[in-house]
Amino acid sequence: MRRVLRVGLLGLVVALAQLALVACQPKVVAPPPECANDVDCGAYKRCEAGRCLVLNTPEERAASQLRVAENLLKAGKPDYNAVLAAYQAVQAEIPTVEGIELNIGLCYLKMGDEEHAAAIFKKLREATPDDANVLLASGLLLSSHGKNKEALDLYQGFLKTHPDNLEVLTNVATLFRAEKKYDDALAVTRKILIKDPAHPGAFNNLGLIFFEQNKLLLSRMVTTSGIKAQEDVKKRPDAGLYNNLALIHSQMGNDDQAVANWRIANQIDPTLVGPNLNLAHKALVYADFERARKHYEAALAQDPNNREALIGVAQCYAPLKKHEEALAIYQKLVAGNPKDAVAWFDLGVLYFDHLKKQQESRDAFNKFLTLGYDDKAKVAQAKEYLTKEIVVATPPEAPKPEGAQAPIDNDIPVVPESAEGAAPAAGSDAVPAPAPDALPAPAPDAAPAPAPVAPAPAPTGAEGDTPAPVPAN
């Protein structure tokens, strides 16, 4: 019995010693990860299992930069300078990567550098005349400047050797519709639907052909059929069709249905310009400036020079106390188009109501009045502003502490540096001109396939505080 007890005690001592040894071992802590994705690692490295690994081959480095571009484009507001740099890095590693030069051209187009974009598209058309994506990008650039005939000639020349390209045919139908050649647009659209009975672009055009002729019930029937065809055949919803269904409901006075369908369109594709503009316009009508701002900024993330979105977001910035941001937008607009009557009017309001700058306000309103704008209410408002004087509220005087000496009043009147009633200098010699018409609708419904993002066409509506809803072409 004693021997068993002794052995048992000895085993217990050994076990306790081992336990103490384990407890004294230093705890190994895994180092924190260096990266979550390739962007964290910088150029010529990739992220793998939280570690940045150096890329040794041109293929690895090019693939890494393509992933960088892809991640940047997923951002709510893509930095196209950074996307362009990533694509150029890919081209430097492997110049022959398919579609890379087209994507570089599309980045320039998004950044507003149309000269660079046009040069790239022209070069690519000469080198690859059978590439429909290059053709569509070139046509998009032309139609965005109202050169619909040139774009149409370009497309029809391509169709002579590629008569069944449905995306080019869709853009031809869109241009015919933009020119109000509805019979021609209808004929082309029917040809597309024979080849593809569920083609979303064809249904978009067909619904808008009837809509623009005020055949609203027929337009609604066609658009609803298109939505069902996408679900049954394509197995994916089309945001443009829901946007256009909302447009029809809006025209028919069904505002609740319109907003509901614009929201569906926005959920399907948050980057599509049309639904963002339409939801922003509607929010602005109800003075929901923060919601309107978010949708206008989403539209500008895809189309940085969209005039409707710029005007709208500036109208939101003023009541949200972002006065300098609003001022920068209006100054950009009038510098780019000195005959932009709406921008001059809004600039005058901003100077008077928010920035409290009398002379600048008068200059803007006088310039507005020289442009022959045909909205009588706006003209009357501008003239009324010119009769007003800005009154800057003075803060109440702080109570004087007991025993404080009263200020000395020497009865000398303060003379202003310049008389506020002086006639404005700017705009007095401008030649009266009619207000500019709404810009023609960009034609391409089908964006070039390898584009960084699909260009979402959004034709401008009527100028004013509540622009017309925007169709998805």
C-alpha positions in Angstrom: 0.0 0.0 0.0 2.8 2.4 0.8 4.6 1.6 -2.5 1.4 2.4 -4.5 0.9 5.6 -2.6 4.5 6.6 -3.2 4.3 6.0 -6.9 1.1 7.9 -7.1 2.7 10.9 -5.3 5.7 10.8 -7.7 3.4 10.8 -10.7 1.5 13.7 -9.3 4.7 15.7 -8.8 5.8 14.9 -12.4 2.5 16.0 -13.8 2.6 19.3 -11.8 6.1 19.9 -13.0 5.0 19.4 -16.6 2.0 21.7 -16.1 4.3 24.4 -14.7 6.6 24.0 -17.7 3.8 24.5 -20.2 2.5 27.5 -18.3 5.9 29.1 -18.4 6.2 28.7 -22.2 5.9 32.1 -24.0 2.5 32.5 -25.9 3.0 32.7 -29.6 1.0 35.6 -31.1 0.4 35.6 -34.8 1.6 38.9 -36.4 -1.2 41.1 -37.8 -2.0 40.8 -41.5 -0.1 43.2 -43.8 -3.0 43.4 -46.3 -6.6 42.7 -47.0 -6.4 43.0 -50.7 -3.9 43.9 -53.5 -4.6 47.6 -53.2 -3.0 47.6 -49.7 0.2 46.2 -51.0 0.9 48.9 -53.6 2.4 48.5 -57.0 3.9 45.2 -58.2 2.8 43.2 -55.1 -0.2 41.0 -54.4 -1.9 40.0 -51.2 -2.0 36.4 -50.3 -3.1 35.1 -46.9 -2.5 38.5 -45.4 1.0 38.9 -46.7 2.3 41.1 -49.5 4.3 39.1 -52.0 6.5 40.6 -54.7 5.3 39.9 -58.2 8.1 38.6 -60.4 6.6 38.2 -63.9 4.9 40.7 -66.2 1.8 38.5 -66.2 1.6 38.6 -62.4 2.1 42.4 -62.3 -0.5 43.0 -65.1 -3.1 40.8 -63.3 -2.5 42.6 -60.1 -3.1 46.0 -61.7 -6.3 44.8 -63.3 -7.5 43.8 -59.9 -6.6 47.2 -58.6 -8.7 48.8 -61.3 -11.6 46.5 -60.7 -11.6 47.3 -56.9 -11.4 51.0 -57.6 -14.4 50.8 -60.0 -16.5 49.1 -57.3 -16.2 52.3 -55.2 -19.3 54.5 -54.9 -17.3 57.3 -56.5 -14.5 55.9 -58.6 -11.2 57.7 -58.8 -10.8 57.6 -62.6 -7.3 59.0 -62.4 -6.3 56.0 -60.3 -8.2 53.6 -62.6 -6.4 55.1 -65.6 -3.0 54.7 -63.8 -3.8 51.1 -63.2 -4.7 50.4 -66.8 -1.6 52.2 -68.0 0.5 50.0 -65.7 -1.1 46.9 -67.2 -0.3 48.2 -70.7 3.3 48.9 -69.7 3.7 45.3 -68.6 1.8 43.6 -71.5 0.8 46.0 -74.3 -1.3 43.4 -76.0 -3.9 42.8 -73.3 -7.2 42.7 -75.1 -9.4 45.8 -74.5 -6.9 47.7 -72.3 -6.4 50.6 -74.7 -10.2 51.0 -75.1 -10.5 51.1 -71.3 -7.9 53.8 -71.2 -9.9 55.8 -73.7 -13.1 55.3 -71.7 -11.3 56.5 -68.6 -10.3 59.7 -70.4 -13.9 60.1 -71.5 -15.1 59.8 -67.9 -12.5 62.4 -66.8 -13.7 64.8 -69.5 -10.6 64.6 -71.6 -12.5 64.0 -74.8 -9.6 64.9 -77.1 -7.5 62.1 -75.7 -10.5 59.7 -75.8 -11.3 60.6 -79.4 -7.7 60.0 -80.5 -7.6 56.6 -78.9 -11.0 55.6 -80.4 -9.9 56.7 -83.9 -6.7 54.8 -83.6 -8.5 51.6 -82.5 -11.1 51.9 -85.2 -8.4 51.9 -87.8 -6.5 49.0 -86.2 -9.5 46.9 -85.3 -12.4 47.9 -87.7 -14.5 44.8 -86.7 -14.5 45.6 -82.9 -18.1 46.7 -82.1 -17.0 47.9 -78.6 -14.7 50.5 -80.2 -17.4 51.6 -82.6 -19.9 52.0 -79.7 -17.5 54.1 -77.7 -16.9 56.3 -80.7 -20.6 56.7 -81.3 -21.2 57.6 -77.7 -18.7 60.4 -77.9 -20.3 61.8 -81.1 -23.9 61.6 -79.9 -23.0 63.2 -76.6 -22.2 66.3 -78.6 -25.4 66.1 -80.7 -23.6 64.7 -83.7 -26.3 62.1 -84.2 -25.9 62.0 -88.0 -22.2 61.3 -87.8 -22.8 58.6 -85.2 -25.6 57.1 -87.3 -23.3 57.0 -90.4 -20.6 55.3 -88.3 -23.0 52.6 -87.1 -24.6 52.0 -90.5 -21.2 51.6 -92.1 -20.4 48.9 -89.6 -23.7 47.1 -90.2 -22.9 46.7 -93.9 -20.4 44.0 -92.9 -22.0 43.0 -89.5 -25.7 43.2 -90.2 -26.7 41.2 -87.2 -24.9 43.0 -84.4 -27.8 43.6 -82.0 -26.0 46.2 -79.9 -25.1 48.4 -82.8 -28.7 47.9 -84.2 -30.0 49.0 -80.8 -28.0 52.2 -81.0 -29.2 52.9 -84.5 -32.8 52.6 -83.2 -32.0 54.9 -80.4 -30.6 57.5 -82.8 -33.7 57.3 -85.0 -35.9 57.8 -82.0 -33.8 60.8 -80.9 -34.4 62.3 -84.3 -38.1 61.5 -84.0 -37.9 59.1 -87.0 -40.2 56.7 -85.2 -41.1 54.4 -88.2 -37.4 53.8 -88.8 -36.8 53.2 -85.1 -39.7 50.8 -85.0 -38.5 48.8 -88.0 -35.0 48.4 -86.5 -36.4 47.4 -83.1 -38.6 44.8 -84.6 -35.6 43.3 -86.4 -33.7 43.0 -83.1 -36.7 41.3 -81.4 -36.9 38.7 -84.2 -33.3 37.8 -83.4 -33.7 38.1 -79.6 -37.3 38.2 -78.4 -36.1 39.3 -74.9 -33.5 41.9 -75.9 -33.7 44.6 -73.1 -32.4 47.4 -75.3 -35.1 46.7 -77.9 -37.9 46.7 -75.3 -36.5 50.0 -73.9 -36.6 51.6 -77.3 -40.0 50.2 -78.1 -41.5 51.5 -74.9 -40.0 54.9 -75.4 -41.1 55.1 -79.1 -44.7 54.9 -77.9 -44.1 57.1 -74.8 -42.7 59.9 -76.9 -45.8 59.8 -79.1 -48.0 60.0 -75.9 -49.3 56.4 -76.4 -48.9 55.8 -72.7 -51.0 52.7 -72.3 -49.2 51.0 -75.2 -45.9 52.1 -73.8 -46.7 50.7 -70.4 -47.8 47.4 -71.9 -44.6 47.0 -73.9 -42.4 48.0 -71.0 -44.2 45.6 -68.6 -43.8 42.8 -71.2 -40.1 43.6 -71.4 -39.7 43.4 -67.6 -41.4 39.9 -67.6 -39.2 38.8 -70.6 -36.0 39.6 -68.6 -37.3 37.6 -65.6 -38.4 34.6 -67.7 -35.8 34.4 -70.4 -32.7 36.4 -69.3 -33.1 35.4 -65.7 -32.0 38.9 -64.5 -33.9 42.1 -64.1 -33.2 45.2 -66.2 -32.9 48.5 -64.3 -33.5 50.6 -67.5 -37.0 49.0 -68.0 -38.0 49.7 -64.4 -36.8 53.3 -64.8 -38.9 53.7 -68.0 -42.0 52.1 -66.3 -41.6 54.7 -63.6 -41.4 57.4 -66.2 -44.7 56.2 -67.7 -46.4 56.2 -64.3 -45.0 59.7 -63.6 -46.5 61.0 -66.9 -49.8 59.3 -66.1 -49.9 61.1 -62.7 -49.2 57.9 -60.6 -46.4 59.4 -58.5 -46.3 56.6 -55.9 -45.9 53.9 -58.6 -43.3 56.0 -60.3 -41.1 56.4 -57.1 -41.6 52.7 -56.3 -40.3 51.6 -59.7 -37.4 54.1 -59.7 -36.4 52.6 -56.3 -36.5 49.1 -57.8 -34.3 50.3 -60.7 -31.9 51.9 -58.3 -31.7 48.7 -56.2 -31.0 46.6 -59.3 -28.2 48.9 -60.5 -27.2 51.7 -58.1 -24.8 53.1 -60.7 -27.4 53.8 -63.4 -27.6 57.5 -63.9 -31.3 57.8 -64.9 -32.9 56.4 -61.7 -30.5 58.4 -59.5 -31.4 61.6 -61.3 -35.1 60.9 -61.2 -35.1 60.0 -57.5 -33.0 63.1 -56.8 -35.4 65.3 -58.7 -38.4 63.9 -56.8 -36.6 64.4 -53.4 -35.7 68.0 -54.4 -39.4 68.7 -55.1 -40.2 67.7 -51.5 -37.2 69.7 -50.1 -35.5 66.4 -49.0 -32.1 68.0 -49.8 -29.9 65.3 -48.1 -31.6 62.4 -50.0 -31.5 64.4 -53.3 -27.8 65.2 -52.7 -26.9 61.5 -52.4 -28.6 60.6 -55.6 -27.2 63.5 -57.5 -23.7 62.6 -56.3 -24.2 59.0 -57.3 -25.1 60.1 -60.8 -22.0 62.4 -60.9 -19.8 59.5 -59.9 -20.7 57.8 -63.2 -21.1 61.0 -65.3 -19.0 63.8 -63.8 -20.1 66.4 -66.3 -23.8 65.7 -66.3 -25.4 69.2 -66.3 -28.7 68.1 -64.6 -26.8 66.5 -61.8 -24.5 69.4 -61.3 -27.4 71.9 -61.2 -29.3 69.7 -58.9 -26.5 69.0 -56.4 -25.7 72.7 -56.3 -29.3 73.4 -55.4 -29.0 70.9 -52.6 -25.7 72.3 -51.3 -27.0 75.8 -50.7 -29.7 74.9 -48.1 -27.3 72.3 -46.6 -24.9 75.2 -45.9 -22.3 74.0 -48.3 -22.1 77.4 -50.0 -18.6 77.3 -51.3 -19.2 73.9 -53.0 -22.4 75.3 -54.6 -20.5 78.4 -55.8 -17.7 76.3 -57.4 -20.3 74.3 -59.4 -22.2 77.3 -60.7 -18.9 79.0 -61.6 -17.8 75.9 -63.5 -21.2 75.8 -65.4 -21.2 79.4 -66.5 -17.6 79.3 -67.4 -18.2 76.2 -69.6 -21.4 77.7 -71.1 -21.9 81.4 -70.6 -25.5 81.1 -72.0 -26.6 78.7 -69.3 -29.5 80.8 -68.0 -30.5 78.4 -65.2 -27.0 78.4 -63.8 -26.8 82.3 -63.9 -30.2 82.5 -62.1 -29.2 80.0 -59.4 -25.9 81.8 -59.0 -27.7 85.1 -58.4 -29.9 83.4 -55.7 -26.9 81.9 -54.0 -25.1 85.3 -53.9 -28.1 87.1 -52.6 -29.7 84.6 -50.2 -26.7 82.7 -48.8 -23.4 84.5 -49.5 -24.9 88.0 -49.0 -23.0 89.6 -51.9 -25.1 92.3 -53.4 -23.0 93.3 -56.4 -22.2 89.7 -57.5 -25.9 88.8 -57.2 -26.9 91.8 -59.4 -24.3 90.8 -62.0 -25.7 87.3 -62.2 -29.3 88.3 -62.4 -28.5 91.0 -65.1 -26.6 88.4 -67.1 -29.6 86.0 -66.7 -32.0 88.7 -68.1 -29.8 89.2 -71.2 -30.3 85.5 -72.2 -33.9 85.7 -73.2 -35.0 82.9 -71.0 -38.7 82.0 -71.7 -39.8 81.2 -68.1 -41.9 84.3 -67.2 -41.9 83.5 -63.5 -38.1 83.2 -63.4 -37.8 86.5 -65.2 -40.1 88.2 -62.7 -38.2 86.7 -59.8 -34.9 88.0 -61.2 -36.3 91.5 -61.6 -37.7 91.4 -58.1 -34.3 90.4 -56.7 -32.7 93.4 -58.5 -35.0 95.7 -56.5 -34.0 94.3 -53.1 -31.2 95.3 -50.8 -29.3 92.6 -48.8 -29.9 93.1 -45.1 -27.3 91.4 -42.9 -28.7 90.7 -39.5 -26.5 92.1 -36.7 -26.1 89.9 -33.6 -27.6 91.2 -30.4 -25.2 93.3 -28.3 -23.8 91.4 -25.3 -24.9 92.7 -21.9 -22.3 95.0 -20.4 -20.8 94.0 -17.1 -21.6 96.2 -14.2 -19.4 99.2 -14.0 -18.3 99.0 -17.6 -17.8 102.3 -19.4 -20.3 103.0 -22.2 -18.7 103.5 -25.7 -18.2 107.0 -26.9 -20.6 108.1 -29.6 -19.0 110.7 -31.8 -22.1 111.0 -34.1 -19.9 110.6 -37.2 -21.8 108.6 -39.9 -20.0 105.6 -41.4 -19.6 106.0 -45.1 -19.7 102.7 -47.1 -16.7 102.0 -49.5 -19.1 101.7 -52.5 -22.7 102.5 -53.0 -24.7 99.3 -53.1 -27.2 100.8 -55.6 -24.5 101.1 -58.3 -25.4 99.6 -61.7 -23.8 96.2 -62.2 -20.9 96.2 -64.7 -20.9 92.6 -65.8 -23.3 91.4 -68.5 -24.4 94.9 -69.6 -23.1 94.5 -73.1 -24.1 90.9 -73.7 -26.1 90.1 -76.8 -29.5 88.7 -76.1 -29.8 85.1 -77.0 -32.4 82.4 -76.6 -32.0 80.0 -73.7 -30.1 76.8 -74.8 -32.2 73.8 -75.7 -32.0 70.6 -73.8 -29.0 68.5 -74.9 -29.8 65.6 -77.3 -30.0 62.2 -75.6 -26.8 60.2 -75.8 -27.7 57.3 -78.1 -25.8 54.2 -76.9 -27.9 51.9 -74.8 -25.3 49.2 -75.0 -22.0 50.2 -73.5 -18.7 48.8 -74.8 -18.2 45.4 -73.2 -14.7 45.9 -71.6 -15.6 49.4 -70.4 -14.6 50.3 -66.8 -18.3 50.9 -66.1 -21.2 50.8 -68.5 -21.9 54.4 -69.6 -25.5 55.1 -68.5 -27.1 57.6 -70.9 -29.2 60.3 -69.3 -30.7 62.9 -71.6 -31.3 66.3 -69.9 -34.9 67.3 -69.2 -36.5 70.7 -69.3 -34.4 73.4 -67.7 -35.7 74.6 -64.4 -36.1 73.7 -60.7 -37.9 70.4 -61.5 -36.3 68.7 -64.5 -38.2 66.2 -66.5 -37.7 62.5 -65.6 -34.9 60.9 -67.4 -35.5 57.8 -69.6 -33.1 54.9 -69.7 -32.2 54.9 -73.4 
